[in-house]
Amino acid sequence: MQDSLYIWGDGSTDSTFSVTASGIYSVVVTDAFGCSATDTVAIQIDLIPVVDLGVDTTLCFGSTYQLTAPAGYPGYLWTTGEVTETIVVNTTGIYDVVVTTPAGCTAVDTVQVTINPRADHFSWSGCDCLFSCYNCARSRYRICLFMYGQMVQLIQPLPLLSVVITVYW
């Protein structure tokens, strides 16, 4: 008794057929008695979406940041619970989005957004926050105010026990 004979739509004769692209595939199977049967199947290969929310980001206090997933998919789910293609965030956090294709394939990307705290205090003895003071402890000569590493204001000289600092944000 012989094994069955397989003839696929492309002419191959293996008992299995590997599909690498969407299309309609058919096979004719003939058994040892000469009986044949045909079957056809439509295969849709859905590519996994490419999701890239960008690099981790640090922003100034009061800022907002827009996160956008790739367009054209029927399903979006953000860690915030939103189901839109784009969200706007204004708090520090790790945000991810799950993007779903029509066939149910999913892809995920994650990004960390850091919103710097409001700079409303300084250290007179060092640099423990966004501002630093130079030659100001028990001195009346000069104060340099730094915001995010950039000198904002230089005041010199000052009357004893009097400090003027102006910060705009």
DSSP file with accessible surface (Angstrom, degrees, kcal/mol):
  #  RESIDUE AA STRUCTURE BP1 BP2  ACC     N-H-->O    O-->H-N    N-H-->O    O-->H-N    TCO  KAPPA ALPHA  PHI   PSI    X-CA   Y-CA   Z-CA
    1    1 A M              0   0  193      0, 0.0     2,-0.2     0, 0.0    32,-0.1   0.000 360.0 360.0 360.0 131.3    0.0    0.0    0.0
    2    2 A Q        -     0   0  156     30,-0.1    30,-0.3     1,-0.1     3,-0.1  -0.501 360.0-109.2 -89.0 158.2    1.4    3.4   -1.0
    3    3 A D        -     0   0  151     -2,-0.2    -1,-0.1     1,-0.1     2,-0.1  -0.296  47.8 -83.4 -73.7 169.8    1.3    6.7    0.9
    4    4 A S        -     0   0   49     27,-0.1     2,-0.4    -2,-0.1    27,-0.2  -0.362  39.2-130.1 -72.8 154.2   -0.9    9.5   -0.2
    5    5 A L  E     -A   30   0A  88     25,-3.4    25,-2.6    -3,-0.1     2,-0.4  -0.906  19.0-159.8-108.6 132.4    0.3   11.9   -2.8
    6    6 A Y  E     -A   29   0A  71      7,-0.6     2,-0.4    -2,-0.4    23,-0.2  -0.934   9.9-177.2-114.5 134.3    0.1   15.7   -2.2
    7    7 A I  E     -A   28   0A  75     21,-2.2    21,-2.3    -2,-0.4     6,-0.2  -0.946  12.4-160.3-132.3 112.3    0.1   18.3   -4.9
    8    8 A W  E >   -A   27   0A  45      4,-2.7     3,-2.7    -2,-0.4    19,-0.2  -0.428  36.5 -98.8 -85.8 165.0    0.1   21.9   -3.8
    9    9 A G  T 3  S+     0   0   62     17,-2.1    18,-0.1     1,-0.3    -1,-0.1   0.759 124.6  52.0 -56.7 -27.3   -0.9   24.8   -5.9
   10   10 A D  T 3  S-     0   0  108     16,-0.2    -1,-0.3     2,-0.1    15,-0.0   0.403 122.4-104.8 -91.3   3.8    2.7   25.7   -6.7
   11   11 A G  S <  S+     0   0   50     -3,-2.7    -2,-0.1     1,-0.3    -1,-0.0   0.331  74.0 139.8  93.6  -7.6    3.4   22.1   -7.8
   12   12 A S        -     0   0   36      1,-0.1    -4,-2.7    -5,-0.1    -1,-0.3  -0.321  39.1-157.3 -69.9 156.7    5.3   21.0   -4.6
   13   13 A T        +     0   0   85     -6,-0.2    -7,-0.6    -8,-0.0    -1,-0.1   0.243  45.2 122.6-124.6  13.1    4.6   17.5   -3.4
   14   14 A D        -     0   0  109      2,-0.2    -6,-0.1     1,-0.1    -9,-0.0  -0.360  68.9-121.4 -70.7 159.0    5.6   17.5    0.3
   15   15 A S  S    S+     0   0   76     -2,-0.0     2,-0.3    -8,-0.0    -1,-0.1   0.674  98.5  48.2 -75.6 -15.7    2.9   16.5    2.9
   16   16 A T        -     0   0  101    -10,-0.1     2,-0.4     2,-0.0    -2,-0.2  -0.887  68.8-159.5-121.9 156.8    3.4   20.0    4.5
   17   17 A F        -     0   0   55     -2,-0.3     2,-0.5    -4,-0.1    -2,-0.0  -0.995  10.4-143.5-138.1 126.5    3.5   23.4    3.0
   18   18 A S        -     0   0  105     -2,-0.4     2,-0.5     2,-0.0    -2,-0.0  -0.816  13.4-151.2 -94.0 129.5    5.0   26.5    4.6
   19   19 A V        +     0   0   52     -2,-0.5     3,-0.1     1,-0.1     4,-0.0  -0.846  25.0 164.7-101.9 130.1    3.2   29.8    4.0
   20   20 A T        +     0   0  130     -2,-0.5     2,-0.3     1,-0.2    -1,-0.1   0.403  64.8  36.9-121.9  -3.2    5.2   33.0    4.0
   21   21 A A  S    S-     0   0   50     23,-0.0    -1,-0.2     2,-0.0    22,-0.1  -0.984  89.1 -91.9-146.6 156.5    2.8   35.4    2.4
   22   22 A S  S    S+     0   0   50     -2,-0.3     2,-0.3    23,-0.2    22,-0.2  -0.343  70.1 102.9 -64.4 147.7   -0.9   36.1    2.3
   23   23 A G  E    S- B   0  43A  29     20,-2.6    20,-3.5     2,-0.0     2,-0.5  -0.967  71.2 -67.3 164.9-175.4   -2.8   34.3   -0.4
   24   24 A I  E     - B   0  42A 133     -2,-0.3     2,-0.4    18,-0.2    18,-0.2  -0.920  46.9-169.1-107.1 127.1   -5.1   31.5   -1.4
   25   25 A Y  E     - B   0  41A  46     16,-3.3    16,-3.1    -2,-0.5     2,-0.3  -0.929   5.0-175.9-122.1 140.0   -3.5   28.0   -1.1
   26   26 A S  E     - B   0  40A  42     -2,-0.4   -17,-2.1    14,-0.2     2,-0.3  -0.947   5.9-169.7-135.1 156.4   -4.8   24.7   -2.4
   27   27 A V  E     -AB   8  39A  18     12,-2.3    12,-2.1    -2,-0.3     2,-0.5  -0.995  12.2-151.9-142.8 142.6   -3.8   21.1   -2.2
   28   28 A V  E     -AB   7  38A  48    -21,-2.3   -21,-2.2    -2,-0.3     2,-0.5  -0.986  16.6-164.1-113.4 124.5   -5.0   17.9   -4.0
   29   29 A V  E     -AB   6  37A  41      8,-2.9     8,-2.0    -2,-0.5     2,-0.5  -0.952   5.1-171.7-113.0 127.0   -4.5   14.7   -2.0
   30   30 A T  E     -AB   5  36A  34    -25,-2.6   -25,-3.4    -2,-0.5     6,-0.2  -0.979  12.9-149.7-118.7 125.5   -4.7   11.3   -3.7
   31   31 A D    >   -     0   0   59      4,-2.7     3,-2.0    -2,-0.5   -28,-0.1  -0.202  36.4 -87.9 -87.0-177.0   -4.7    8.2   -1.5
   32   32 A A  T 3  S+     0   0   36    -30,-0.3   -30,-0.1     1,-0.3   -29,-0.1   0.713 126.4  55.4 -65.4 -19.4   -3.3    4.7   -2.2
   33   33 A F  T 3  S-     0   0  155      2,-0.1    -1,-0.3   -31,-0.1     3,-0.1   0.385 120.4-105.7 -94.4   1.2   -6.6    3.7   -3.8
   34   34 A G  S <  S+     0   0   52     -3,-2.0     2,-0.3     1,-0.3    -2,-0.1   0.529  72.6 142.7  87.2   7.2   -6.6    6.6   -6.2
   35   35 A C        -     0   0   80     -5,-0.0    -4,-2.7     2,-0.0     2,-0.3  -0.641  32.7-160.3 -82.6 137.3   -9.3    8.6   -4.4
   36   36 A S  E     -B   30   0A  78     -2,-0.3     2,-0.3    -6,-0.2    -6,-0.2  -0.885  14.9-177.1-121.2 151.7   -8.6   12.4   -4.5
   37   37 A A  E     -B   29   0A  63     -8,-2.0    -8,-2.9    -2,-0.3     2,-0.4  -0.986  11.6-151.7-143.0 146.9   -9.8   15.3   -2.5
   38   38 A T  E     -B   28   0A  97     -2,-0.3     2,-0.3   -10,-0.2   -10,-0.2  -0.947  11.7-178.4-121.0 143.2   -9.1   19.0   -2.9
   39   39 A D  E     -B   27   0A 112    -12,-2.1   -12,-2.3    -2,-0.4     2,-0.4  -0.993   5.4-166.9-140.0 147.4   -9.0   21.8   -0.3
   40   40 A T  E     -B   26   0A  77     -2,-0.3     2,-0.4   -14,-0.2   -14,-0.2  -0.988   5.8-176.7-133.5 140.7   -8.4   25.5   -0.6
   41   41 A V  E     -B   25   0A  74    -16,-3.1   -16,-3.3    -2,-0.4     2,-0.5  -0.996  21.1-137.4-138.8 142.6   -7.7   28.0    2.2
   42   42 A A  E     -B   24   0A  76     -2,-0.4     2,-0.5   -18,-0.2   -18,-0.2  -0.888  22.5-162.8 -98.1 125.9   -7.2   31.7    2.2
   43   43 A I  E     -B   23   0A  57    -20,-3.5   -20,-2.6    -2,-0.5     2,-0.6  -0.941   7.5-168.2-112.2 128.3   -4.3   32.8    4.5
   44   44 A Q        -     0   0  146     -2,-0.5     2,-0.6   -22,-0.2   -22,-0.1  -0.960   6.7-160.8-115.3 112.0   -4.0   36.4    5.7
   45   45 A I        -     0   0   64     -2,-0.6     2,-0.6     2,-0.0   -23,-0.2  -0.844   8.1-158.7 -93.2 120.9   -0.6   37.1    7.3
   46   46 A D        -     0   0   43     -2,-0.6     2,-0.1    57,-0.1    55,-0.1  -0.891  13.7-131.7-103.8 120.1   -0.9   40.2    9.4
   47   47 A L        -     0   0  138     -2,-0.6    58,-0.1     1,-0.1     3,-0.1  -0.429  24.8-109.2 -69.8 144.4    2.4   42.0   10.1
   48   48 A I        -     0   0  117     -2,-0.1    -1,-0.1     1,-0.1    59,-0.1  -0.557  42.1-111.9 -70.6 131.4    3.2   43.0   13.6
   49   49 A P        -     0   0    6      0, 0.0     2,-0.7     0, 0.0    50,-0.1  -0.308  20.0-125.6 -65.3 149.9    2.9   46.8   13.9
   50   50 A V        -     0   0  123     57,-0.1     2,-0.5    -3,-0.1    59,-0.1  -0.892  30.5-172.5 -96.4 115.8    6.1   48.8   14.6
   51   51 A V        +     0   0   19     -2,-0.7     2,-0.4    57,-0.2    57,-0.1  -0.953  12.0 167.7-115.2 123.9    5.5   50.9   17.6
   52   52 A D        +     0   0  120     -2,-0.5    16,-0.1    16,-0.2     3,-0.1  -0.876  13.6 178.1-139.7 104.3    8.1   53.5   18.6
   53   53 A L        -     0   0   13     -2,-0.4    15,-0.1     1,-0.3     2,-0.1   0.452  49.6-119.8 -83.8  -0.8    7.1   56.1   21.2
   54   54 A G        -     0   0   34     56,-0.1    -1,-0.3    13,-0.1     2,-0.1  -0.397  46.1 -34.2  94.2-172.1   10.6   57.7   21.1
   55   55 A V  S    S-     0   0  118      1,-0.1    56,-0.1    -2,-0.1    -3,-0.0  -0.407  74.5 -81.7 -84.6 159.7   13.3   58.1   23.7
   56   56 A D        -     0   0  103     -2,-0.1     2,-0.4    55,-0.1    57,-0.2  -0.304  54.3-151.5 -57.4 145.9   12.7   58.8   27.4
   57   57 A T  E     -c  113   0B  23     55,-2.4    57,-3.0    -3,-0.1     2,-0.4  -0.963  17.6-159.6-132.9 141.0   12.0   62.5   28.0
   58   58 A T  E     -c  114   0B  89     -2,-0.4     2,-0.3    55,-0.2    57,-0.2  -0.984  21.2-178.1-119.1 132.5   12.5   65.0   30.8
   59   59 A L  E     -c  115   0B  36     55,-3.0    57,-3.1    -2,-0.4     3,-0.1  -0.832  28.9 -95.4-128.2 164.1   10.5   68.2   30.8
   60   60 A C    >   -     0   0   61     -2,-0.3     3,-2.0    55,-0.2    58,-0.1  -0.370  56.7 -80.3 -74.2 155.4   10.2   71.4   32.8
   61   61 A F  T 3  S+     0   0   90     56,-0.3    -1,-0.2     1,-0.3     3,-0.1  -0.235 118.4  24.7 -53.6 137.3    7.5   71.7   35.5
   62   62 A G  T 3  S+     0   0   64      1,-0.3    -1,-0.3    28,-0.2     2,-0.1   0.369  94.2 128.6  87.4  -5.4    4.1   72.6   34.0
   63   63 A S    <   -     0   0   40     -3,-2.0     2,-0.3    27,-0.0    -1,-0.3  -0.394  45.3-149.2 -80.0 159.4    4.9   71.1   30.6
   64   64 A T        -     0   0   90     -3,-0.1     2,-0.4    -2,-0.1    26,-0.2  -0.876   6.6-153.7-120.7 159.8    2.8   68.6   28.7
   65   65 A Y  E     -F   89   0C  66     24,-2.4    24,-3.0    -2,-0.3     2,-0.5  -0.997   7.8-140.9-139.1 131.0    4.1   65.9   26.3
   66   66 A Q  E     -F   88   0C 120     -2,-0.4     2,-0.5    22,-0.2    22,-0.2  -0.809  12.8-164.1 -95.3 128.0    2.2   64.3   23.4
   67   67 A L  E     -F   87   0C   3     20,-3.0    20,-2.4    -2,-0.5     2,-0.4  -0.938   8.7-169.9-109.9 131.4    2.7   60.5   22.8
   68   68 A T  E     -F   86   0C  60     -2,-0.5    18,-0.2    18,-0.2   -16,-0.2  -0.984   9.5-157.5-129.9 125.8    1.6   59.2   19.5
   69   69 A A        -     0   0    3     16,-2.7   -18,-0.1    -2,-0.4     7,-0.0  -0.495  47.8 -73.4 -87.5 165.0    1.3   55.6   18.4
   70   70 A P        -     0   0   36      0, 0.0     3,-0.4     0, 0.0    -1,-0.1  -0.321  56.6-115.7 -63.0 143.9    1.5   54.6   14.7
   71   71 A A  S    S+     0   0   66      1,-0.2    -3,-0.0    -3,-0.1     0, 0.0  -0.313  83.1  45.1 -77.9 158.3   -1.7   55.6   12.7
   72   72 A G  S    S+     0   0   73      1,-0.3    -1,-0.2    -2,-0.1     0, 0.0   0.544  73.8 120.0  94.6  10.4   -4.1   53.3   11.0
   73   73 A Y        -     0   0   68     -3,-0.4    -1,-0.3     1,-0.1    28,-0.2  -0.812  58.7-137.1-107.8 151.0   -4.8   50.5   13.5
   74   74 A P  S    S+     0   0   92      0, 0.0     2,-0.4     0, 0.0    27,-0.1   0.690  83.9  52.3 -80.2 -14.3   -8.1   49.6   15.0
   75   75 A G  E     +D  100   0B  19     25,-1.5    25,-2.6     2,-0.0     2,-0.4  -0.974  51.3 163.4-134.0 130.4   -6.9   49.2   18.6
   76   76 A Y  E     +D   99   0B  24     -2,-0.4     2,-0.4     7,-0.3    23,-0.2  -0.997   6.1 179.0-134.9 136.5   -4.9   51.3   21.0
   77   77 A L  E     -D   98   0B  93     21,-1.6    21,-2.2    -2,-0.4     2,-0.2  -0.913   8.6-167.4-141.8 114.3   -4.7   50.8   24.7
   78   78 A W  E >   -D   97   0B   5      4,-2.6     3,-2.4    -2,-0.4    19,-0.2  -0.602  36.9-111.8 -93.5 159.9   -2.5   53.1   26.9
   79   79 A T  T 3  S+     0   0   73     17,-1.8    18,-0.1     1,-0.3    -1,-0.1   0.741 119.2  63.1 -61.5 -21.8   -1.5   52.5   30.5
   80   80 A T  T 3  S-     0   0   65     16,-0.3    -1,-0.3     2,-0.1     3,-0.1   0.540 119.7-111.5 -77.5  -9.7   -3.7   55.5   31.3
   81   81 A G  S <  S+     0   0   49     -3,-2.4    -2,-0.1     1,-0.3     2,-0.1   0.280  73.6 137.0  94.6  -9.7   -6.7   53.6   30.0
   82   82 A E        -     0   0   81      1,-0.1    -4,-2.6    -5,-0.1    -1,-0.3  -0.378  41.7-160.0 -70.9 152.0   -7.1   55.8   26.9
   83   83 A V        +     0   0  101     -6,-0.2    -7,-0.3    -3,-0.1     2,-0.2  -0.018  52.5 108.5-123.6  29.0   -7.9   54.1   23.6
   84   84 A T  S    S-     0   0   68      2,-0.1   -15,-0.1    -9,-0.1     3,-0.0  -0.588  77.3-115.3-103.5 167.0   -6.8   56.8   21.2
   85   85 A E  S    S+     0   0   71     -2,-0.2   -16,-2.7     1,-0.1     2,-0.4   0.822 100.8  35.3 -68.4 -31.8   -3.9   57.0   18.8
   86   86 A T  E     -F   68   0C  45    -18,-0.2     2,-0.3     2,-0.0   -18,-0.2  -0.966  64.0-178.0-128.8 140.5   -2.5   60.0   20.7
   87   87 A I  E     -F   67   0C   2    -20,-2.4   -20,-3.0    -2,-0.4     2,-0.5  -0.936  18.1-141.0-130.6 158.9   -2.4   61.0   24.4
   88   88 A V  E     -F   66   0C  83     -2,-0.3     2,-0.3   -22,-0.2   -22,-0.2  -0.986  20.8-167.3-119.4 128.1   -1.1   64.1   26.2
   89   89 A V  E     +F   65   0C   6    -24,-3.0   -24,-2.4    -2,-0.5     3,-0.0  -0.850  21.9 174.8-116.9 151.7    0.6   63.6   29.6
   90   90 A N        +     0   0  107     -2,-0.3     2,-0.3   -26,-0.2   -28,-0.2   0.157  61.2  73.1-138.2  16.9    1.6   66.1   32.2
   91   91 A T  S    S-     0   0   80    -29,-0.0    22,-0.1    23,-0.0     2,-0.1  -0.963  86.7 -96.9-132.3 152.6    2.8   63.8   35.0
   92   92 A T        +     0   0   78     -2,-0.3     2,-0.3    23,-0.2    22,-0.2  -0.407  67.9 114.4 -63.6 137.7    6.0   61.8   35.6
   93   93 A G  E     - E   0 113B  21     20,-2.7    20,-2.9    -2,-0.1     2,-0.6  -0.959  67.2 -91.0 174.9 170.5    5.4   58.1   34.7
   94   94 A I  E     - E   0 112B 107     -2,-0.3     2,-0.4    18,-0.2    18,-0.2  -0.936  44.6-167.4-102.6 122.2    6.2   55.2   32.5
   95   95 A Y  E     + E   0 111B  17     16,-3.1    16,-2.7    -2,-0.6     2,-0.3  -0.920   9.3 176.4-115.2 134.1    3.7   55.1   29.6
   96   96 A D  E     - E   0 110B  48     -2,-0.4   -17,-1.8    14,-0.2     2,-0.4  -0.945  12.7-155.6-133.7 159.1    3.1   52.2   27.3
   97   97 A V  E     -DE  78 109B   0     12,-1.9    12,-1.4    -2,-0.3     2,-0.5  -0.994   7.1-150.7-132.1 138.6    0.7   51.5   24.4
   98   98 A V  E     -DE  77 108B  40    -21,-2.2   -21,-1.6    -2,-0.4     2,-0.5  -0.962  16.5-160.5-105.9 121.4   -0.5   48.2   23.0
   99   99 A V  E     -DE  76 107B   0      8,-2.9     8,-1.7    -2,-0.5     2,-0.4  -0.902   5.2-160.3-105.3 131.3   -1.4   48.6   19.3
  100  100 A T  E     -DE  75 106B  43    -25,-2.6   -25,-1.5    -2,-0.5     6,-0.2  -0.940   5.2-145.6-118.2 133.3   -3.7   45.9   17.8
  101  101 A T    >   -     0   0    3      4,-2.7     3,-1.8    -2,-0.4   -28,-0.1  -0.370  37.0 -97.5 -84.6 170.9   -4.0   45.0   14.1
  102  102 A P  T 3  S+     0   0  108      0, 0.0    -1,-0.1     0, 0.0   -29,-0.0   0.833 126.1  52.2 -58.9 -30.3   -7.3   43.9   12.5
  103  103 A A  T 3  S-     0   0   67      2,-0.1   -57,-0.1     1,-0.0   -59,-0.0   0.466 123.8-103.1 -86.2  -1.9   -6.2   40.3   12.8
  104  104 A G  S <  S+     0   0   47     -3,-1.8     2,-0.2     1,-0.3    -1,-0.0   0.519  71.3 145.2  95.5   3.5   -5.5   40.7   16.5
  105  105 A C        -     0   0   42    -58,-0.1    -4,-2.7    -5,-0.0     2,-0.3  -0.528  31.8-159.1 -71.6 144.9   -1.7   40.9   16.4
  106  106 A T  E     - E   0 100B  75     -6,-0.2     2,-0.3    -2,-0.2    -6,-0.2  -0.904  18.5-175.0-129.1 155.3   -0.3   43.2   19.0
  107  107 A A  E     - E   0  99B  16     -8,-1.7    -8,-2.9    -2,-0.3     2,-0.4  -0.979  11.0-156.9-142.7 151.6    2.9   45.2   19.7
  108  108 A V  E     - E   0  98B  80     -2,-0.3     2,-0.3   -10,-0.2   -10,-0.2  -0.960   9.4-178.4-131.3 144.3    3.9   47.3   22.7
  109  109 A D  E     - E   0  97B  42    -12,-1.4   -12,-1.9    -2,-0.4     2,-0.4  -0.984  10.1-156.9-138.2 154.1    6.3   50.1   23.3
  110  110 A T  E     + E   0  96B  64     -2,-0.3     2,-0.3   -14,-0.2   -14,-0.2  -0.964   9.8 179.4-130.8 143.8    7.2   52.0   26.5
  111  111 A V  E     - E   0  95B   0    -16,-2.7   -16,-3.1    -2,-0.4     2,-0.5  -0.993  21.2-136.0-141.8 145.5    8.6   55.4   27.2
  112  112 A Q  E     - E   0  94B  76     -2,-0.3   -55,-2.4   -18,-0.2     2,-0.5  -0.907  16.5-166.1-103.0 129.7    9.4   57.2   30.5
  113  113 A V  E     -cE  57  93B   0    -20,-2.9   -20,-2.7    -2,-0.5     2,-0.5  -0.966   2.8-166.8-114.4 125.6    8.3   60.8   30.8
  114  114 A T  E     -c   58   0B  39    -57,-3.0   -55,-3.0    -2,-0.5     2,-0.6  -0.969   5.3-164.2-115.5 123.8    9.8   62.8   33.7
  115  115 A I  E     -c   59   0B  20     -2,-0.5   -23,-0.2   -57,-0.2   -55,-0.2  -0.944  26.1-127.1-104.4 116.0    8.4   66.2   34.6
  116  116 A N        -     0   0   38    -57,-3.1   -54,-0.2    -2,-0.6     3,-0.1  -0.318  30.4-106.1 -60.6 144.3   10.8   68.1   36.8
  117  117 A P        -     0   0   94      0, 0.0   -56,-0.3     0, 0.0     2,-0.1  -0.270  45.9 -81.6 -67.9 160.3    9.3   69.3   40.1
  118  118 A R        -     0   0  123      1,-0.1     2,-1.3   -58,-0.1     3,-0.1  -0.404  42.0-129.7 -61.9 131.8    8.5   72.9   40.5
  119  119 A A        +     0   0    7      1,-0.2    -1,-0.1    -2,-0.1     3,-0.0  -0.696  56.3 137.1 -88.3  92.6   11.7   74.7   41.5
  120  120 A D        +     0   0  110     -2,-1.3     2,-0.3     1,-0.0    -1,-0.2   0.160  55.3  50.7-127.9  20.1   10.5   76.7   44.5
  121  121 A H        -     0   0   94     -3,-0.1    10,-0.3     2,-0.0     2,-0.3  -0.986  58.8-160.8-148.8 158.6   13.4   76.3   47.0
  122  122 A F        -     0   0   73     -2,-0.3     2,-0.5     8,-0.1    10,-0.1  -0.914  20.2-121.6-133.3 170.9   17.1   76.7   47.1
  123  123 A S        -     0   0   13      8,-0.4    10,-0.5     3,-0.4     3,-0.3  -0.951  11.6-166.1-113.6 121.2   20.1   75.6   49.1
  124  124 A W  S    S+     0   0  115     -2,-0.5    13,-0.3     1,-0.2    12,-0.2   0.653  91.3  45.1 -78.8 -12.6   22.2   78.3   50.6
  125  125 A S  S    S-     0   0  118     11,-0.1     2,-0.3     9,-0.0    -1,-0.2   0.485 127.2 -29.9-109.1  -3.9   25.0   75.9   51.3
  126  126 A G  S    S-     0   0   30     -3,-0.3     7,-0.7     5,-0.1     2,-0.5  -0.877  80.5 -60.1-176.0-150.5   25.2   73.9   48.1
  127  127 A C        +     0   0   93     -2,-0.3     5,-0.1     5,-0.2    -3,-0.1  -0.795  55.7 145.3-126.3  85.4   23.2   72.7   45.2
  128  128 A D  S    S+     0   0  105     -2,-0.5     2,-0.2     3,-0.3    -1,-0.1   0.317  72.1  10.8-104.9  10.3   20.4   70.4   46.3
  129  129 A C  S    S-     0   0   31      2,-0.7    -7,-0.1    -6,-0.1   -10,-0.1  -0.736 109.9 -52.6-156.0-151.1   17.9   71.4   43.6
  130  130 A L  S    S+     0   0   43     -2,-0.2    19,-0.5    -9,-0.2    18,-0.5   0.639 115.1  59.2 -77.2 -14.3   17.6   73.3   40.4
  131  131 A F        -     0   0    5    -10,-0.3    -2,-0.7    16,-0.1    -8,-0.4  -0.808  62.8-168.5-110.7 156.4   19.2   76.5   41.9
  132  132 A S        -     0   0   29     -2,-0.3     2,-0.4    12,-0.2    14,-0.4  -0.990  12.7-140.9-140.9 154.5   22.6   77.0   43.5
  133  133 A a        -     0   0   23     -7,-0.7     2,-0.5   -10,-0.5     3,-0.1  -0.927  11.2-157.8-115.1 136.7   24.0   79.9   45.4
  134  134 A Y  S    S-     0   0  111     -2,-0.4    10,-0.2    10,-0.2     8,-0.2  -0.961  72.7 -16.4-119.9 125.6   27.6   81.1   45.0
  135  135 A N  S    S+     0   0   87     -2,-0.5     7,-0.6     1,-0.1     6,-0.5   0.850  99.9 117.7  55.7  37.5   29.4   83.1   47.7
  136  136 A a    >   +     0   0   19    -12,-0.2     3,-1.3    -3,-0.1     2,-0.6   0.692  33.2 100.3-110.3 -19.8   26.1   83.8   49.5
  137  137 A A  T 3  S-     0   0   61      1,-0.3     3,-0.1   -13,-0.3   -12,-0.0  -0.566 113.8 -18.6 -69.6 114.1   26.4   82.2   52.9
  138  138 A R  T 3  S+     0   0  248     -2,-0.6     2,-0.3     1,-0.2    -1,-0.3   0.825 118.8 110.0  59.2  33.2   27.3   85.1   55.2
  139  139 A S    <   -     0   0   40     -3,-1.3    22,-0.2     1,-0.0    -1,-0.2  -0.942  53.3-162.8-133.8 158.6   28.4   87.2   52.3
  140  140 A R        +     0   0  114     -2,-0.3    18,-2.1    -3,-0.1     3,-0.1   0.128  68.3  88.0-125.8  23.2   27.1   90.3   50.6
  141  141 A Y  S    S-     0   0  146     -6,-0.5     2,-0.3     1,-0.3    -5,-0.1   0.951  89.9 -17.3 -95.4 -55.1   28.9   90.2   47.4
  142  142 A R        -     0   0   80     -7,-0.6     2,-0.4    -8,-0.2    -1,-0.3  -0.998  40.0-160.7-155.9 153.5   27.2   88.2   44.8
  143  143 A I  E     -G  155   0D   9     12,-1.5    12,-2.0    -2,-0.3     2,-0.5  -1.000   9.5-162.5-131.5 128.1   24.5   85.6   44.1
  144  144 A C  E     -G  154   0D  11     -2,-0.4     2,-0.5    10,-0.2   -10,-0.2  -0.954   9.1-154.1-108.6 130.9   24.3   83.6   40.9
  145  145 A L  E     -G  153   0D   5      8,-2.0     7,-3.3    -2,-0.5     8,-0.9  -0.912   9.8-165.4-106.4 126.3   21.0   81.9   40.2
  146  146 A F  E     -G  151   0D  61     -2,-0.5     2,-0.5   -14,-0.4     5,-0.2  -0.933   7.8-172.6-115.1 134.1   21.1   78.8   38.1
  147  147 A M  E >  S-G  150   0D  30      3,-2.5     3,-1.7    -2,-0.4   -16,-0.1  -0.985  78.6 -18.3-125.2 118.2   18.1   77.2   36.5
  148  148 A Y  T 3  S-     0   0   80     -2,-0.5    -1,-0.1   -18,-0.5   -17,-0.1   0.881 129.4 -51.6  53.4  40.5   18.6   73.8   34.8
  149  149 A G  T 3  S+     0   0   60    -19,-0.5     2,-0.4     1,-0.2    -1,-0.3   0.476 116.3 108.8  83.0   0.3   22.3   74.5   34.6
  150  150 A Q  E <  S-G  147   0D 141     -3,-1.7    -3,-2.5     0, 0.0     2,-0.3  -0.918  73.5-116.4-113.8 136.5   22.1   77.9   33.0
  151  151 A M  E     +G  146   0D 103     -2,-0.4    -5,-0.2    -5,-0.2     3,-0.1  -0.531  34.0 175.6 -71.4 126.9   22.9   81.2   34.8
  152  152 A V  E     +     0   0D  69     -7,-3.3     2,-0.3     1,-0.3    -1,-0.2   0.812  60.9   6.0 -99.7 -41.2   19.8   83.2   35.0
  153  153 A Q  E     -G  145   0D  56     -8,-0.9    -8,-2.0     2,-0.0     2,-0.5  -0.999  51.2-160.8-150.7 140.2   20.7   86.3   37.0
  154  154 A L  E     -G  144   0D  77     -2,-0.3     2,-0.5   -10,-0.2   -10,-0.2  -0.989  13.6-170.8-122.7 121.3   23.8   87.7   38.6
  155  155 A I  E     -G  143   0D  25    -12,-2.0   -12,-1.5    -2,-0.5     3,-0.2  -0.960  10.3-162.3-115.8 128.0   23.3   90.3   41.4
  156  156 A Q        +     0   0  121     -2,-0.5   -14,-0.2     1,-0.3   -15,-0.1  -0.952  57.4   8.6-162.5 138.0   26.3   92.2   42.7
  157  157 A P  S    S-     0   0   93      0, 0.0    -1,-0.3     0, 0.0   -16,-0.2   0.811  71.2-172.0 -81.4 170.3   26.8   93.8   45.2
  158  158 A L        -     0   0   14    -18,-2.1     3,-0.1    -3,-0.2     5,-0.1  -0.905  28.9-107.6-119.9 147.3   24.0   93.4   47.6
  159  159 A P    >   -     0   0   82      0, 0.0     3,-1.7     0, 0.0   -18,-0.0  -0.413  56.8 -82.0 -66.5 150.7   23.2   95.1   50.9
  160  160 A L  T 3  S+     0   0  116      1,-0.3   -20,-0.1    -2,-0.1     3,-0.1  -0.272 113.5   7.4 -57.3 135.4   23.9   92.9   53.9
  161  161 A L  T 3  S+     0   0  170    -22,-0.2     2,-0.5     1,-0.2    -1,-0.3   0.646 104.1 112.0  66.1  18.8   21.0   90.5   54.7
  162  162 A S    <   +     0   0   49     -3,-1.7     2,-0.4     2,-0.0    -1,-0.2  -0.982  40.6 178.0-124.0 127.0   19.1   91.5   51.5
  163  163 A V        -     0   0   70     -2,-0.5     2,-0.5    -3,-0.1    -3,-0.0  -0.995   8.6-170.6-129.2 131.9   18.6   89.0   48.7
  164  164 A V        +     0   0   78     -2,-0.4     2,-0.4     2,-0.0   -21,-0.1  -0.984  12.9 168.6-122.9 119.8   16.7   89.6   45.5
  165  165 A I        -     0   0   42     -2,-0.5     2,-0.5     2,-0.0    -2,-0.0  -0.998  13.5-165.9-132.8 130.3   16.1   86.6   43.2
  166  166 A T        -     0   0   47     -2,-0.4     2,-0.4     2,-0.0   -21,-0.1  -0.974   7.2-177.9-118.3 127.9   13.8   86.6   40.2
  167  167 A V        -     0   0   45     -2,-0.5     2,-0.4     2,-0.0    -2,-0.0  -0.989   5.2-167.9-127.0 130.6   12.7   83.4   38.6
  168  168 A Y              0   0  184     -2,-0.4    -2,-0.0     0, 0.0     0, 0.0  -0.971 360.0 360.0-116.6 132.1   10.5   83.1   35.6
  169  169 A W              0   0  153     -2,-0.4  -107,-0.0  -109,-0.0    -2,-0.0  -0.963 360.0 360.0-144.3 360.0    8.9   79.8   34.4
